[in-house]
Amino acid sequence: YFTPRPLIQAMVDVIDPTVADSVVDPACGTGGFLLVAHEQAARDAASMTPTQRDKLRDDFVYGYELVDGTARLAAMNLLLHGIGTYSGEAQIDVRDSLTADPGRRWSVVLSNPPFGRKSSLATIGADGRESREDAAIERQDFAASTSNKQLNFLQHIMTILDTDGRAAVVLPDNVLFEGAAGETMRRKLLADFDLHTMLRLPTGLFYAQGVKANVLFFDKRQARPGEPWTDKLWVYDLRTNKHFTLKQNPLRRADLDDFVACYAPGRSRLTRVESERFRAFTYDELVARDKANLDITWLKDDSLTDLDSLPSPDVIAREIVEDLTAALAEFEAVTASLEAQLNRN
């Protein structure tokens, strides 16, 4: 699930972190988001004060990673790019982000949390052996208790994002339409945060099959009881009639140029203009949808009506495999939910 560099670059380009920010990735992997964010902020290094340069090196980025080996790669990656010092405080924390609220808040969150339906809880038995079991995570700062890893990461990011902070997070399609805890989270995100932009990603970007994902861009504001913060959600569809593969036709940064232009970083969202792939949906339209479903499409798939528009056979085969894999994952989730209900009864 490591994030393609062109996608990271586009996400950082529109979020545009500066030395005044503090950036975190709660599932940092080898540190891709942190490196690109630092590179973006370092463009103005020549005009920075010594204090700002120290902050950029020592306290600008921070990451959490669960896997020891991956965390070591991330720490080495940062050091090799001039971030942190060998004798200074570690900027990669080896731990499970979801276990607790860390207490600290950041002005920018950039992340692609691991995809998967369940969260795992490690327990040590009397014989000293470790076992893992699926478990719903319960935290006082979470609005819903669920074992869905993506929903828990979304809740965690909503907690650690500072007031007036901004987040860009890669999340799979199930977050957009899943009921129960999913609906609770979507309604909370729309009401308590400014969920202003969504980028619908094409298939063929990730090594794992069956991954259909989106990037949610949202800001955290001061509490405003009785009045939702989301005014409009702008959706950019980079999925319909777009076909990518990891090797023959990989995603390039130029493929995201139109999205970045439509996003209009640095300008008021009032200047945004709808286009064929870029549409705005009001808060009232969104909450009126069944379960506040954000799985929104409007473009016609040309390959369904025009045989000349069909992608190459290898791309078609890959998309079929990804669709079947995604469907099996959803069936597995339904089965697991039914089994859990039967066990409780």
C-alpha positions in Angstrom: 0.0 0.0 0.0 3.0 2.3 -0.3 1.7 5.5 -1.9 2.9 6.4 -5.4 5.2 9.4 -5.3 3.2 11.4 -7.9 0.1 11.2 -5.7 2.1 12.2 -2.6 3.5 15.2 -4.6 0.1 16.4 -5.7 -1.4 16.1 -2.2 1.5 18.1 -0.7 1.3 20.6 -3.5 -2.3 21.5 -2.7 -1.9 21.3 1.1 1.3 23.5 0.8 2.9 23.0 4.2 5.3 25.8 5.3 7.8 26.0 8.2 5.1 27.5 10.3 3.3 24.2 10.2 3.8 20.9 12.1 3.3 17.8 9.9 2.4 14.3 11.1 1.8 11.0 9.4 0.2 8.5 11.9 1.0 5.6 9.5 4.2 6.8 7.9 5.6 3.7 6.3 9.1 4.7 5.0 8.3 8.4 5.4 7.2 9.4 1.9 4.8 12.1 2.9 7.1 13.5 5.5 10.0 13.8 3.0 7.9 15.5 0.4 6.3 17.9 2.9 9.8 18.8 4.2 11.0 19.4 0.7 8.1 21.7 0.0 8.7 23.8 3.1 12.4 23.9 2.5 12.0 25.8 -0.7 12.1 29.0 1.3 15.1 27.9 3.5 17.3 30.6 2.1 15.1 33.3 3.6 14.5 31.6 6.9 15.8 32.7 10.3 18.2 30.3 12.2 15.3 29.4 14.5 13.1 28.5 11.5 15.8 26.4 10.0 16.3 24.5 13.3 12.5 23.9 13.5 12.5 22.6 9.9 15.2 20.2 10.7 14.2 19.1 14.2 10.5 19.6 14.8 8.7 20.0 11.5 7.7 16.4 10.7 6.8 13.5 12.9 5.7 9.9 12.1 4.2 6.9 13.7 4.9 3.4 12.4 3.8 0.0 13.8 6.4 -2.2 12.1 10.0 -2.0 13.5 11.8 -2.6 10.3 9.8 -0.1 8.3 10.2 2.5 11.1 14.0 2.1 10.9 13.9 2.7 7.2 11.8 5.8 7.8 14.2 7.1 10.4 17.2 6.5 8.1 15.3 8.1 5.2 14.8 11.3 7.2 18.4 11.5 8.4 19.7 11.0 4.9 17.6 13.9 3.8 18.9 16.2 6.5 15.9 15.9 8.8 16.8 15.4 12.5 20.2 14.6 13.9 21.8 11.3 15.0 22.0 12.5 18.6 18.7 14.4 18.6 15.2 13.3 19.5 13.7 10.6 17.3 11.1 11.8 14.8 9.6 8.4 14.1 7.7 6.7 17.0 7.4 2.9 16.8 3.9 2.3 18.1 0.3 1.6 17.1 -1.2 5.1 16.5 -4.7 3.8 17.3 -4.1 2.7 20.9 -4.5 6.2 22.4 -4.7 9.9 21.9 -1.1 11.1 21.9 -2.1 14.4 23.4 -0.2 16.4 20.8 -1.9 18.3 17.9 -0.5 19.0 14.4 -1.5 21.7 11.9 -1.1 19.3 8.9 -1.9 15.5 8.6 -0.8 13.7 5.5 -1.4 10.0 5.5 -2.3 6.8 3.6 -3.3 4.5 6.5 -3.0 0.7 5.9 -6.0 -0.8 4.1 -7.8 -3.7 5.8 -11.1 -4.4 7.4 -10.0 -5.2 10.9 -8.0 -3.8 13.7 -5.9 -6.3 15.7 -5.3 -6.5 19.4 -2.2 -8.3 20.6 -2.5 -10.3 23.8 0.1 -12.4 25.7 -1.1 -15.7 27.0 0.0 -17.5 30.2 2.4 -19.5 28.1 4.1 -16.3 26.9 2.8 -16.7 23.3 1.4 -13.7 21.5 -2.0 -14.0 19.8 -4.0 -11.5 17.9 -7.7 -11.1 17.8 -10.0 -8.7 15.9 -11.4 -6.1 18.2 -13.3 -2.9 18.1 -11.3 0.1 19.4 -13.0 2.1 22.1 -11.6 5.6 22.9 -13.3 8.5 24.6 -12.3 10.8 21.7 -13.9 8.4 19.1 -17.5 9.0 18.1 -18.0 5.4 17.1 -16.6 2.0 18.2 -15.6 -0.2 15.2 -13.0 -2.8 14.2 -12.8 -1.1 10.7 -9.2 0.1 10.6 -9.8 3.0 8.1 -12.7 4.4 10.2 -10.5 4.3 13.3 -7.6 6.0 11.5 -10.0 8.7 10.3 -11.3 9.2 13.8 -7.7 9.4 15.1 -6.8 12.0 12.5 -9.8 14.0 13.4 -8.5 14.0 17.0 -4.9 14.9 16.4 -5.6 17.7 13.8 -5.2 21.1 15.4 -7.8 23.8 15.1 -7.5 25.5 11.7 -5.4 22.5 10.6 -5.7 20.7 7.3 -5.6 17.1 6.4 -5.2 15.0 3.3 -5.9 11.3 3.8 -6.1 8.3 1.4 -9.0 6.1 2.2 -10.7 3.2 0.5 -14.2 3.3 -1.0 -15.9 1.5 1.9 -15.4 4.6 4.1 -17.7 6.5 1.7 -20.7 4.1 1.8 -20.4 1.8 4.8 -23.3 2.0 7.2 -23.4 2.1 11.1 -20.1 3.5 12.3 -19.3 4.6 8.7 -22.4 6.7 8.5 -21.8 8.2 12.0 -18.3 9.2 10.9 -19.4 10.8 7.6 -22.1 12.9 9.3 -19.6 14.0 12.0 -17.0 14.9 9.4 -19.5 16.9 7.3 -20.8 18.7 10.4 -17.8 19.3 12.6 -15.1 19.7 9.9 -14.9 21.4 6.6 -14.8 18.4 4.2 -14.2 20.5 1.1 -12.5 18.3 -1.5 -12.4 14.6 -2.6 -10.2 13.1 -5.2 -11.5 9.8 -6.6 -8.4 7.7 -7.5 -8.2 5.3 -10.4 -7.4 1.7 -10.0 -3.9 0.3 -10.8 -2.1 2.6 -8.4 -1.3 0.2 -5.5 0.4 -3.1 -5.3 -2.4 -4.7 -3.5 -5.3 -5.9 -5.7 -8.9 -4.7 -5.2 -7.9 -1.3 -3.9 -10.3 1.5 -4.9 -9.4 4.6 -3.0 -10.0 8.3 -2.6 -8.2 11.3 -1.0 -10.3 13.3 1.5 -9.2 16.9 2.1 -10.7 18.5 5.2 -10.0 21.3 7.7 -10.7 21.5 11.4 -12.5 24.6 12.7 -13.6 26.0 16.0 -16.8 24.4 17.3 -19.9 25.9 15.8 -22.9 24.1 17.5 -26.0 23.9 15.3 -24.3 24.9 12.1 -22.3 22.5 9.9 -18.8 23.5 8.8 -19.0 21.8 5.4 -20.6 24.1 2.8 -19.7 22.3 -0.4 -17.8 19.1 -1.1 -16.0 19.4 -4.4 -15.4 16.0 -6.0 -12.8 15.4 -8.7 -13.3 12.1 -10.6 -9.9 10.8 -11.8 -11.3 7.2 -12.0 -13.9 7.1 -14.8 -12.3 6.3 -18.2 -8.8 6.4 -16.6 -6.7 3.3 -16.7 -3.3 2.9 -15.0 -1.0 0.0 -14.3 2.0 -0.3 -12.1 4.5 -1.0 -14.9 3.1 -0.3 -18.4 1.2 2.8 -17.7 2.0 4.1 -14.2 0.5 7.3 -12.7 2.6 10.4 -13.4 2.5 13.8 -11.7 1.3 15.3 -15.0 -1.9 13.1 -14.7 -2.8 15.1 -11.6 -2.1 18.6 -13.0 -5.8 19.2 -13.8 -6.8 18.2 -10.3 -4.3 20.6 -8.8 -5.4 23.4 -11.1 -9.1 22.8 -10.1 -8.2 22.6 -6.4 -6.7 26.1 -6.8 -4.2 26.0 -3.9 -3.6 29.3 -2.3 -6.9 30.8 -3.6 -10.3 31.0 -2.1 -12.6 28.1 -2.9 -15.1 30.6 -4.0 -13.1 30.9 -7.2 -13.4 27.2 -8.1 -15.3 26.4 -11.3 -17.1 23.2 -12.2 -15.8 21.1 -15.1 -16.4 17.7 -16.6 -14.5 16.0 -13.9 -15.0 18.5 -11.1 -18.4 18.9 -9.4 -19.6 20.6 -6.2 -22.3 19.1 -3.9 -23.9 21.1 -1.1 -24.1 19.9 2.5 -27.9 19.5 2.2 -27.5 17.3 -0.8 -24.9 15.1 0.9 -26.7 14.5 4.2 -30.0 13.8 2.2 -28.3 10.9 0.5 -29.0 7.4 2.0 -26.6 7.0 4.9 -24.9 10.2 3.9 -23.3 8.1 1.1 -20.3 10.0 -0.5 -19.7 7.4 -3.2 -20.6 9.9 -5.9 -20.3 9.4 -9.6 -21.7 11.2 -12.6 -19.5 10.5 -15.6 -20.4 7.9 -18.2 -18.0 5.0 -18.7 -17.2 5.3 -22.4 -16.0 1.7 -22.5 -19.5 0.5 -21.8 -20.9 2.0 -25.0 -17.9 2.4 -27.3 -15.7 -0.6 -28.1 -13.0 1.6 -29.4 -12.7 3.1 -25.9 -11.8 -0.2 -24.3 -8.4 -0.3 -22.6 -5.8 -2.9 -23.5 -6.5 -6.5 -22.5 -4.0 -6.6 -19.7 -5.6 -3.5 -18.1 -9.1 -5.1 -18.5 -7.8 -8.3 -16.8 -6.3 -6.3 -14.0 -9.5 -4.3 -13.4 -11.6 -7.5 -13.4 -9.2 -9.0 -10.8 -9.4 -5.8 -8.7 -13.2 -5.7 -8.8 -13.5 -9.3 -7.8 -11.0 -8.9 -5.0 -12.9 -5.8 -3.7 -16.2 -7.7 -3.9 -14.8 -10.6 -2.0 -13.5 -8.3 0.7 -17.0 -6.8 1.1 -18.6 -10.2 1.3 -16.0 -11.2 4.0 -16.8 -8.1 6.0 -20.6 -8.9 5.8 -19.9 -12.4 6.9 -17.7 -11.3 9.8 -20.4 -8.8 10.9 -23.1 -11.5 10.8 -20.9 -14.0 12.8 -20.2 -11.3 15.4 -23.9 -10.6 15.8 -24.7 -14.3 16.2 -21.9 -14.7 18.8 -23.3 -11.8 20.8 -26.8 -13.3 20.7 
